[in-house]
Structures are given as C-alpha cells and as structure tokens.
Amino acid sequence: MSGNESFPPPGAGTPVPDRPPPSAALPGSPQYAPATPGTPPGHYPGQFRGAAHKPGAIALRPLSLGDIYDAALKIIRFNPKATVGSAVLVTAVAMAIPVILTSILTFALDLSLDLEATDYSSTEIAGLVGSFGSLLLGVLLQSIGLVLVTGMIAHVVAAAAIGQRLGLGEAWARTRGKRWRLIGLTLLLFLMTMLLIGGYAASWVPVLAFGDGIAIALFALATIPLFLALMFWFWIRVYYLPVPALMLEPVGVTGAIARGYRLTRRAFWRTFGIALLTVLLAQTAGSILALPISIAGQVGTMAGATSRYAVLILVLTQALSSVITAAFVAPFTTAVASVQYLDQRIRKEAYDVELMSQAGITGS
C-alpha cells in the first residue's frame, strides 16, 4: 500500500451531487468541489468556507477531549496493521521466547508448583529458574519492542492528520535513522525516573535510622504528596511528549525532551488530565479484555499445581494476557499522546497551517 494512499471517502459508492469527494478524505471529512483547470494542485474552490478543515483523521484546529479520542480511535481503525498489528507482533514474538523455552523444559523436567514439596533436585530448580527467567526476558524484549511501536504510531498519526494511511512496512520505514535515538531517549527517561525515585528513597534513610514514630509519620505526611506531585510534573513536562517530538522533528534526544517541555508549558493541567484519563481507561479496558485468560490461568495453575504442566500453563496464560493487553493499551495511549503533541503545536505554533500545506490545501 502506497504511503500516499488516502483514507476512504465517506459514503463510498454513493455519489455526492456536484461535489465528488477528494481521494484524501476520511469518513466525516469535509468534501470540496474538484479543482478547476489552472487551479494549483490541492486547491479547491470554496474550501475555506464553514468549519475547521479536516483533510484526515484530525480536525486542524485546537482539539477538545472528544476530538482527541475520536481521532485516536479513527486512526487505529483505519491503520490496524501499523497500530494494533505492530503491537501484537512485537509482543507475540517477545512472549514466544518464554513459551517455547518453558515447553521444552516441561517435557524434559518436572516443573510442578507443589509448594509442599521439599525434594526438588538441582536440575528441577534450574528448570524453574530458567522458565521464570525467560518470562522476565520476554517482558524486557516486549518493552523494547513497544518502544519502537510508539515511534511508528507517531508517524501513523502524523500521516493520518493529512489524510494518508500507512501500512506496517511504511510506518517502520519512516522510523529509519531514529530507532537508536528512540531507544536512547527511553533509557535516558527511565534513568531520570529511577534517579528521582532513588533520591526520594535515600531521603528516608536518616529518618528511619534516627527518627521516632512521630518523626517518621510527619515526614511521610509532608513528603509523599510532594513526591507524587513531582513525579506527575515530571511525567507531563519531561516524559510525555518527547517521543513524537523526536520522531517527527529534526531533533536529537535532548532536543526532544526540550521540545516536550516547551510544548507543555502553560498547558500542564489540560495535558495531565487527558493523559491520566487515557491511562486509566486503557489499563482498565486492557485488564478487562485479558481477564478471562488471567482467571483461566490462575484456576488451571492452582488445579494442576502438582502437574508437570503447571509452569507451562502459568507462562502461557501470562503471555496471552500480555499480547491482548498490548493490542489495545499501547496503540491507544500512544495515539492519544501523538494527537496531543499535534494539538499543542497547533495551539502554540499554528502547525495547522503547515499540515494543511502538506495535505495540499491552500487558501484562495
């Protein structure tokens, strides 16, 4: 599928009198009459009359919460391979490692979970360690893969804003040259997060060592709310928007962090509210979707705790739950963050003008 392929026009197959739909229109997008001979490409008579322009999935104007969610869901719907497909692919590949290794160990060793057993051999203990260790490895690889998925989805969102649909291969190709920077950015943000948490944990050492009960309680009451406020501030001002900035602008790792910081200036509470609501909705929906498999895994593991297949059942259900959860959570949260990035640029930098130019829309 070509990178310039547009979203399907509304009411495909139903003619619109005197106003044929342009090829770059999304369902619900405004429709304009075709350009007359001699009119510059992308220029449609009367196209600036009426409401905001919407050559793609995103209305090119400051967006409301409903606009942001509508755009994110529409982008996922019309780019399933590059959004849901990419998340499922990387998660399935990562989780295949513990499933395969545990399957091999299951048929070679006794991997039961009988807590009353005391006669585990060193080989069986090594098998359990190898199985659960491979599960942790799968989670790590899944995290790295989803980092790359976030970069792909940022490009999918940017393309959808001007009416283009990207396939999986096209979205992956557009991350070329930025993949290692994206991983470096993720590691840097993770390190900064750990330093903040570690610094706060270190502040407790003298209090616990020399303080009495009242001092500890007062310290907790005074510092825990402040620490949570600091982490929320860090999440929005530093952590939230650098990925789309890195992928869509000619900046490096530190430049992307600086861009995210500037874009959220004087927009903290709005950005925070939408981001927090998105995380809560996505995690709740993902948990509900994976709940049947999680319950089946727990029941199967408890019922067959003394069976050699107990660990395999546990690992398999954990892997399936991860795939199902990632299929919804990662695309939705990343799409919302990328739309918020575009929204902030529209609000602060009149980026809608540049997007309309990229979409081939010019003023009369």
C-alpha positions in Angstrom: 0.0 0.0 0.0 1.5 3.3 -1.0 2.4 5.8 1.6 0.3 8.4 -0.2 -2.8 6.2 -0.2 -5.7 8.2 1.3 -8.4 7.2 3.7 -11.7 6.0 2.0 -14.2 8.8 1.3 -17.5 8.9 3.2 -20.3 7.0 1.7 -18.1 5.1 -0.7 -20.2 4.1 -3.7 -22.8 6.9 -3.1 -22.4 9.9 -5.4 -22.4 13.3 -3.9 -24.2 15.8 -6.2 -21.9 18.3 -7.8 -19.2 17.7 -5.1 -17.2 14.5 -5.7 -15.3 13.5 -2.6 -11.5 14.1 -2.8 -9.3 11.0 -2.6 -7.7 12.2 0.7 -10.9 12.4 2.7 -11.6 10.5 5.8 -15.1 9.4 6.9 -16.7 12.5 8.3 -14.2 14.8 6.5 -15.5 17.9 4.6 -15.9 17.5 0.9 -15.0 20.1 -1.7 -15.5 20.5 -5.4 -12.7 19.4 -7.6 -10.1 22.0 -8.7 -10.9 23.8 -12.0 -8.3 23.8 -14.8 -5.4 26.1 -14.0 -6.0 25.8 -10.2 -2.9 24.9 -8.2 -2.9 21.2 -7.0 -4.7 20.7 -3.7 -6.7 24.0 -4.1 -10.4 23.5 -4.0 -12.9 26.4 -4.7 -14.7 27.5 -1.5 -12.8 25.0 0.7 -12.2 27.6 3.4 -15.9 28.3 3.9 -17.5 26.9 7.0 -15.9 24.9 9.9 -12.4 23.7 10.6 -10.6 21.8 7.9 -10.2 18.1 8.3 -8.2 16.5 5.4 -7.5 13.5 7.6 -8.4 12.0 10.9 -7.7 15.2 12.9 -9.5 18.5 12.7 -6.9 21.1 12.0 -7.8 23.3 14.9 -7.4 23.2 18.7 -8.9 19.9 19.8 -11.3 19.0 22.6 -11.1 15.8 24.6 -13.7 14.2 22.4 -11.8 15.3 19.3 -8.6 13.7 20.6 -10.2 10.4 21.5 -12.2 10.3 18.2 -9.1 10.9 16.2 -7.1 8.3 18.1 -9.7 5.6 17.6 -10.3 6.5 14.0 -6.5 6.3 13.3 -6.3 2.9 14.9 -9.4 1.7 13.0 -8.0 2.8 9.6 -4.4 1.8 10.3 -4.9 -1.6 12.1 -1.7 -3.2 10.8 0.6 -0.3 11.7 -1.0 0.2 15.2 -2.7 -2.9 16.7 -0.8 -5.2 14.3 2.6 -3.8 15.3 1.9 -4.0 19.0 0.6 -7.6 18.7 3.6 -8.6 16.5 6.3 -7.4 18.9 4.5 -8.7 22.0 3.8 -12.1 20.4 7.5 -12.5 19.3 8.8 -11.5 22.7 6.4 -13.8 24.6 7.1 -16.7 22.2 10.5 -17.0 23.9 9.3 -18.0 27.4 6.5 -20.2 26.0 8.9 -22.1 23.7 11.6 -22.5 26.4 9.1 -23.5 29.1 7.6 -26.0 26.7 11.0 -27.6 26.2 11.8 -27.6 29.9 8.3 -29.0 30.7 8.9 -32.1 28.6 12.4 -32.5 29.9 11.9 -31.8 33.6 9.2 -31.8 36.3 8.1 -28.2 36.6 5.3 -28.6 39.1 4.5 -25.9 41.6 3.8 -28.1 44.6 4.7 -25.7 47.5 4.7 -28.6 50.0 7.4 -30.5 48.1 10.9 -30.3 49.6 12.7 -32.7 47.4 13.4 -30.6 44.3 16.5 -31.6 42.6 19.1 -29.0 41.5 18.1 -29.7 37.9 14.4 -29.0 38.6 15.3 -25.8 40.4 17.4 -24.7 37.4 14.4 -25.5 35.2 12.1 -23.3 37.2 14.7 -20.5 37.3 15.1 -20.8 33.5 11.4 -20.8 32.9 10.6 -17.7 35.0 13.8 -16.0 33.9 12.8 -16.4 30.3 9.4 -14.8 31.2 11.3 -11.8 32.5 13.4 -11.7 29.3 10.2 -11.8 27.3 8.8 -8.8 29.3 12.0 -6.9 28.7 12.0 -7.6 24.9 8.3 -6.7 24.8 9.1 -3.3 26.4 11.9 -2.6 23.9 9.6 -3.6 21.0 6.8 -1.4 22.2 9.2 1.5 22.4 9.7 1.1 18.6 6.0 0.7 18.2 5.4 4.1 19.8 7.8 5.7 17.2 5.8 4.0 14.4 2.5 5.2 15.7 3.7 8.8 15.9 4.3 8.6 12.2 1.0 7.0 11.6 -0.8 9.8 13.4 1.2 12.5 11.6 0.3 10.9 8.2 -3.4 10.5 9.2 -3.6 14.2 10.1 -3.1 14.9 6.4 -5.3 12.1 5.1 -2.6 9.4 4.4 -2.8 5.8 5.6 0.5 4.0 6.5 0.9 0.3 6.4 3.1 -1.7 8.8 6.1 -1.6 6.5 5.7 2.0 5.6 5.4 3.1 9.3 8.5 1.0 10.1 10.5 2.6 7.2 9.7 6.1 8.5 11.5 5.4 11.8 14.7 4.7 9.9 17.5 6.9 11.3 15.7 7.5 14.6 15.4 4.0 16.1 18.5 4.0 18.2 17.8 7.6 19.3 14.4 6.4 20.4 15.8 3.6 22.5 18.4 6.1 23.9 15.6 8.5 24.7 13.7 5.8 26.5 16.7 4.7 28.5 17.5 8.3 29.5 14.0 8.9 30.6 14.0 5.7 32.6 17.3 6.6 34.2 15.9 10.0 35.2 12.9 8.4 36.7 15.0 6.0 38.7 17.2 8.8 39.9 14.1 10.7 41.2 12.8 7.6 42.9 16.2 6.7 44.3 16.8 10.2 45.6 13.5 10.1 47.5 14.2 6.7 48.8 17.6 7.9 50.1 16.0 10.7 51.9 14.2 8.2 54.1 17.4 6.5 55.3 18.3 9.1 58.0 14.6 9.4 59.1 14.2 5.7 59.6 17.7 5.4 61.2 17.3 8.2 63.7 13.7 9.3 63.9 11.0 8.1 66.2 7.5 7.1 65.1 6.1 10.6 65.2 9.0 11.9 63.1 8.5 9.2 60.5 4.8 9.8 60.3 5.3 13.6 59.9 8.0 13.1 57.3 5.7 10.8 55.3 2.7 13.2 55.5 4.9 16.1 54.4 7.0 14.4 51.6 4.8 11.7 50.0 2.3 14.2 48.5 5.2 16.4 47.4 7.0 13.4 45.8 3.8 12.3 44.0 3.3 15.9 42.7 6.9 15.9 41.5 6.5 12.6 39.7 3.3 13.8 38.0 5.0 17.0 37.0 8.0 15.0 35.6 5.7 12.7 33.7 3.9 15.5 31.8 6.6 18.1 31.4 9.6 15.8 30.7 8.4 12.3 29.9 5.1 12.6 28.0 5.7 14.3 24.6 9.4 13.7 23.7 8.8 10.5 21.6 6.5 12.2 19.0 8.8 15.2 19.0 11.9 13.0 18.3 10.1 11.1 15.6 8.5 14.0 13.8 11.1 16.8 14.2 14.8 17.1 13.3 15.9 17.0 16.9 18.1 14.7 19.0 17.4 13.0 22.3 17.9 16.1 24.5 16.3 18.3 21.9 13.2 16.1 22.0 13.0 16.4 25.8 13.3 20.2 25.5 10.6 20.3 22.8 8.2 18.3 25.1 9.0 20.6 27.9 8.2 23.7 25.8 5.0 22.3 24.3 3.5 21.5 27.7 4.3 25.0 29.2 1.1 26.7 30.4 -0.7 23.5 29.4 0.1 21.2 32.3 -3.3 20.6 33.8 -5.1 20.0 30.5 -2.3 17.7 29.3 -2.2 15.9 32.7 -6.0 15.4 32.8 -6.2 13.9 29.4 -3.1 11.7 29.9 -4.2 10.4 33.2 -7.7 9.7 32.0 -6.3 7.9 29.0 -4.0 5.7 31.1 -6.9 4.8 33.4 -9.2 4.0 30.6 -6.7 2.0 28.6 -5.4 0.0 31.5 -9.0 -0.8 32.7 -10.0 -1.9 29.2 -6.9 -3.9 28.7 -7.4 -5.7 32.0 -11.0 -6.5 31.2 -10.0 -7.9 27.9 -7.3 -10.1 29.4 -9.4 -11.0 32.5 -10.8 -14.3 31.2 -7.4 -15.6 30.3 -5.9 -14.5 33.6 -8.7 -16.2 35.5 -8.3 -19.4 33.4 -4.6 -19.4 34.0 -4.9 -19.0 37.8 -7.5 -21.7 38.0 -5.5 -24.0 35.8 -2.3 -23.4 37.8 -4.0 -24.0 41.1 -5.8 -27.1 39.9 -2.7 -28.6 38.4 -0.1 -27.3 40.8 1.3 -30.8 41.2 1.3 -31.4 37.5 4.4 -31.1 35.4 2.4 -28.7 33.2 1.7 -26.1 36.0 4.5 -23.7 35.0 3.7 -24.0 31.3 0.0 -23.1 32.0 1.1 -20.1 34.0 3.6 -18.8 31.4 1.3 -19.4 28.5 -1.6 -17.5 30.1 0.7 -14.7 31.1 2.0 -14.5 27.5 -1.6 -14.4 26.1 -2.6 -11.8 28.6 0.3 -9.6 27.6 -0.5 -9.9 23.9 -4.2 -9.0 24.4 -3.4 -6.1 26.7 -0.7 -4.7 24.5 -3.0 -4.9 21.5 -5.2 -2.2 22.9 -3.2 -0.3 25.5 -0.1 0.6 23.5 -1.8 1.8 20.3 -4.5 3.8 22.1 -2.2 5.6 24.7 0.5 6.3 22.1 -2.1 7.6 19.5 -3.6 9.9 22.1 -0.2 11.2 23.1 0.8 11.8 19.5 -2.5 13.6 18.8 -1.9 15.8 21.9 1.5 16.6 20.5 0.0 17.8 17.3 -2.7 19.7 19.2 -0.1 21.5 21.3 1.8 22.5 18.1 -1.5 23.7 16.6 -2.3 25.8 19.6 1.2 27.2 20.1 2.8 27.3 16.7 -0.1 27.4 14.2 1.0 24.0 13.0 -2.4 23.5 11.3 -1.2 25.8 8.5 1.8 23.5 7.8 -0.4 20.4 8.0 -2.9 21.9 5.5 0.1 22.7 3.2 1.3 19.1 3.5 -2.3 17.9 2.7 -2.3 20.1 -0.4 -4.8 22.6 0.8 -4.1 26.2 0.0 -6.1 29.4 0.7 -7.9 31.2 -2.1 
